[in-house]
Amino acid sequence: MPPGAGRGSSYRPSDPIRRQAVPSESEYEFHRVGVDDPLDEDTNMPVEGLVHKYPDRALFIATNMCPLYCRHCTRRREWQDGEMPKPRRMLEEMLEYIRRTPSIHDVLLSGGDPLSLPLSTLEFILSELGRIAHVDIVRICTRYPVVLPQRFTGGLLDLLSKHAPLWMSTHFNHPRELTPEAARACQNVVRAGVPINNQSVLLKGVNDSPETIMELCRGLLKMNVRPYYLFQCDPIRGAEHLRTPIAKGIEILEHLRGRISGFAIPAFVVDLGEGGKVPVGPDYVMEHRPGEYIFRNYEGRLYRYPDPPGRGAGPEPVR
């Protein structure tokens, strides 16, 4: 059961945790809106389970099992197959593709959730990736710190520490998910030598307010987790009721700037499918003149800034 999903407020259909986790009638109202594969993963899969869309990195889908099947998941199309970890033969085929593709320096283990796998399978994958000279880093994408932090036992922490350098990407969307248990799990992962980045998804009725995202980002920093991405919710079939206008994400970022530390502000990102991710944000460049730019700051004030070869002056307000 997800955090906060017990009796009481969680039984309200509008509850932000419930909206992420529990199917609603809206999914059927919008079942004709959106697409099954908005990120164009299936068309960029040289071997089954391995997505190679960017030249230098690959997405390694080790299983479709997950501790929480989020209603906004971009891989909902895989649920129809039932819970199915990849067999060893398929894991070997994905690893072999990586071995013979020296342009791949970064591998993202994803799913489902790769931490749903037995430790022996996870050990096999990480050991084999560690033997590939051109793979510089491995990232584990998981929601276990959020929904089942008890997964981080000594055995799993020892395994993660053994295979450093590893990075972890997790998926907190709302401040109520920042439970004491989640905080302990994240701090133990960091102590094991694994930095954690958070990838939130902007969701209508869940976190689509500047105040909610600010509280989330501040809480993440206290847990040793860096706010990394705020994703525009992808046009996945059946999730249109959870999507917000892109302008909402820009508004939230603009509110954060100047009101919270810069490294606590995630990048707002739209995934263009085969075109990849692009950052979107407020426009602070108001004008470009010969030798200078005109910027506005977070308060809306205008400033001149010298552009080499400039006038020799420093930044100054526009009177």
N, C-alpha and C positions, 0 to 999 in steps of 0.2 A: 504494500500500500504506500503511495507516495507521501512525502512529508505533509502534515496538515490535513490529510484526507480522512481523518477519523470523524466521529460524530460531531454535530454542531454546525459551525459555519460552512464546513466543506460540502454539506449537502445542498447548498444553494447552487443552482446552475451557473450563476455568474462568478462563483469562486475561482480565483486565478489558478489554483492548483488543479481543481476539477476540470477546468476548460482545457488544460493541457493533456489530461490523462484519460478522461471518460468520454466515450462516444456520445454525440448529441444528434438530435434530429436535423440540425443544420447541415451535417455532413451529407445527408441524403437530399436535402434541398439543393445543395450545390454539387451534386455528384457529376453533373455534366460540365462543370466549370473547372478549368485547369487541365493539367496533363499528368500522366503517370510517371514520367521521367524528366522533370523540369531541368535537371542539371546535365542532360545528355550523357549520362554515364554509360548506358548500354551501347551507345554508338562509339564509345572511346574505350572499349574493353578488348584488348588484343587476345587475352585469354580469360576464360570465365572467372569472375571474381576480382580481377585486377583492372582498375581504371587508370589509364595513362593519358591524361588530358594536357597537363603542363609538361614541358620538356624535361624538367629536372626533378619531378616528383611523381609518385604513384600512390594510388589509394588501394589498399589491400583489404578487401572485404572478406574477413575470415569466417563470419557467421551471420545469420540473420536473427539470431536470438538476442533478446534485449530485456533488461529488468523493467523497462517501462516503454510501451509502444506509444510514443507521443502522437497525438492526433495531427501534428504538423510535420511528421516525419517525411523526408523526401524519398524514402525507400519503402513507402507503404505497399508498392507493387509486389514486394517480396513476401509480404505476410501471407499471401494466398498459397504459398508453398508449404506453410506450416513451419515449425521451428526446425532449422536444419543447419548445424555446423558444417563447414566444408570438410569433406573427407581428405585424408592425407594425400591422396593422388592429386586432388585439385590444389591443395596447398603447395605441393611440389611443383606443379606446373606454373603457379604464380611466382614462386621463388626462382624457378629456372628462367622465366622471362626477365626478372630483375637482374639475374646474374649476367645475362647476355646483352643487357642494355646499359652501357656505362654512363649514359647521360642522366640516369636516375641517381640522385644524391640524397633524397629525402623520401621516406616511406611512411605513410599514414596507415596505421592499423585501425580499421573501423568495422562496422557491421550494419545492422545489429550493434552489438557491443562486444568487443574482443575480450573484455574481462569476464564475459559469460563462459569462456572456454575453460576447460580444466587446466590447472597449472602446468601439467606435463605438455599439453599442446601449445600453450603460450611460451613455455620454455623452448620448445622445438622451433617455433617461428622466430623468436628473438635470437636464438643461437645461430640459426642459419643466416639471418640478415646480418648478424655481427661478423660473419665470415666473408661477407661480400665487400671487397676493398673500397668500391666507389660509393657505397652507402654511408653517408656521413652521420645522419641522425635518423632516429625512428620516433614517430609521434603516436601515442596511444589516445584514440578518441573514445571517451567513455562518459556515461552518465551515472556510473556507480557511486561516485562521491556524493551525488545529489539524492538518489533514491534508495541506495542500499550501501551506506558507508561502512557497514559491518563487514563488507567484503574484504576490507583492507586489513587482513590478518598478518601475522608475522611472516608466514610463508610467502604471501604475495609481495609484501614489502621487501623481503630478502631477494626475491626474484627480480623485482624492478631495480633494486640497487645494484645487483650483479651485472645488469646489462646496460648500465649507463655508458654513454650519454643517451638518455631517453628524455622526451618531453611528453607532457600530458595535456590534452585539450578536453575540458569538461564543459558542462552545459547547464549552468544555473540561469533561470529566467526570471525569478521573482525573489524578493528579500525573504519571504517566508520559507524558502528552501534552504536558507543559510542556518541550519540547525546546529546545535552544539556537536552532534555526532558527525555532521558533515565537516565542521571546522576541524575536529580532531583528525579525521581521515585525511584531509588536505594537508594539514601540518605534518602528519606522519609521512605522507608521500614526499613532501619537500625535504624533510629530514633524511629521507632515503636517497636524496640527490636528484630528484625529478622535479623540475620546475613545472608549474601549472598555469596554463592560459585558459580563460573562459570565453566560450562562444555562445552568446545569447541570441535568441531569435525574437524580433519585435512582433508581438502578438496582441491583437485587438482584445481588450478586456482582460489582459493579463499584465502587461507591463508597458502599455502605450501612453505613459505619462512621464514628463521629465523628472518628477519627484520620485517615482518608483525606480527608474533607472539610476538616479543619483544614489538612492538608498542602497540599491543592489551593488553598485560599483564600490561604494565606501565599505560595505560589508565584506565584499570579496577581498579587498586589500587587507582587511583585518585577519583574514583567513590565509594569507600568503598566496592568494590567487590573483593574477593580473587580468583585468578586463581587456580582452583582446579584440573580439569582433562583436558587433551588433548586426545581425543579419536581417535584411528584409525577408519576410516570410515568402518562401518560394511558391509559385502558382501550382501547388500539388493538387490533384483532383480531390475534392471533398473538404478542402481546408480554406475555402474562400472566406468563410465567416471569421477566420482568425487573421486575415491579412489586413494591413493598414495601408493608407496611401504612403508613398515614398516621402512625401513632404512631412509626414509625422516624424520619421526618423531624423530628417534634417533639423526639424524644430527641436527635437530632444538634444541633439548634439550642440546646437547653438545655445541652448539653455545651460548645458554643462560647462561650456568654455568660460573660464574665468571664475567659476563657482566651485570647482573641484580640481584637484591636482591633475596636470596634463597627462601623467602616466595612468591615471584612473579613467581616462576617457577612451572608450573603445572606438575602433574604426567602424563607421556605418558602411556596410557592404551590400551590394546587389550582385547576385550570381547570374551571369548571362548565359548559363548553360555551356555550350561548346565555346563561347567567347570568354569564359572564366569570370573571376570576381573583379569588380571595380569598386573603388571607394567613392562614396557620395557624401558631400557635406556642404555646410554653408559657404557662400562665396565671400571671402574677406577682401579680395582684390576689387577695388571699385574702378580703378583707371590705371593705365600704363602710359606714361608720357616719356619723351626722350630724357633719359638720365634719372627718372624717378618713377616710383609706384605710389599710388594713393590707396591706402588700406583703411578699412574700418576695424575697430577693435570690438571686443565683446559687449561694450557699452554703447556701441553705435557711433563713437567719435571717429573722425577722419584724421589720418596721419600721412605725412609725406615720408617716403623712405628712399634713400639714394640707391640708384642702380648703376653699378660700375659701367663706364667711368662717370661718376656722379659729380655733384657740385662741391663735395668736400664736407658738407654738413651732415649731421646725424639725423635720426628720426625727429620730426617735429610736428606738432598739431597743425591741422589746416584751419586757419582763422576764418 
